[in-house]
């Protein structure tokens, strides 16, 4: 699947709208030096939702990063509100992690199909920053939750968390390959 040629100028214009005022009006790269990337993701997600859905579908990484962050935040809130997990809490947490693993897999699959378009729009740097932010947030949340999960869910939880990390690694490799870096670092 590819974006229609008629849609590309519209996406470029939309990117220019999202760029801070001091940026060049001809730039197609979203500046990535925002103080709070989550606020930027939320604001951009809100702006995109004001447009026709077919336009916002051109930004699956942004949408998925936002969805995954929200899911992580929900798991984190549950963790903070539960000082010690019983078996039922652990089962709930594990089910949430499986849901998150599915979302992470979906991110990689959708991202892989859109990398050429991000590259063409010079948007790979901000795509990487978004992915890194969500990965770091997820890692911190998983570390916090892992100590509270009880048996028999502890090992499956660790396996699910490991799979999620593998999905992120695959997404970064896809992005680096699009940038011409095939070293795998």
Secondary structure, DSSP 8 states (H G I E B T S, - for coil): ----HHHHHHHHHHHHHHS-TTS-TT--S-----S-HHHHHHHHHHHHHTS-HHHHGGGHHHHHHHHHHHHHHHHHHHHHT-SS--HHHHHHHHHHHHHHHHHHHHHHHHHHHHHHHHHHTT-HHHHHHHHHHHHHHHHHHHHHHHTT--TTSHHHHHHHHHHHHHHHHHHHHHHHHHTT--S--
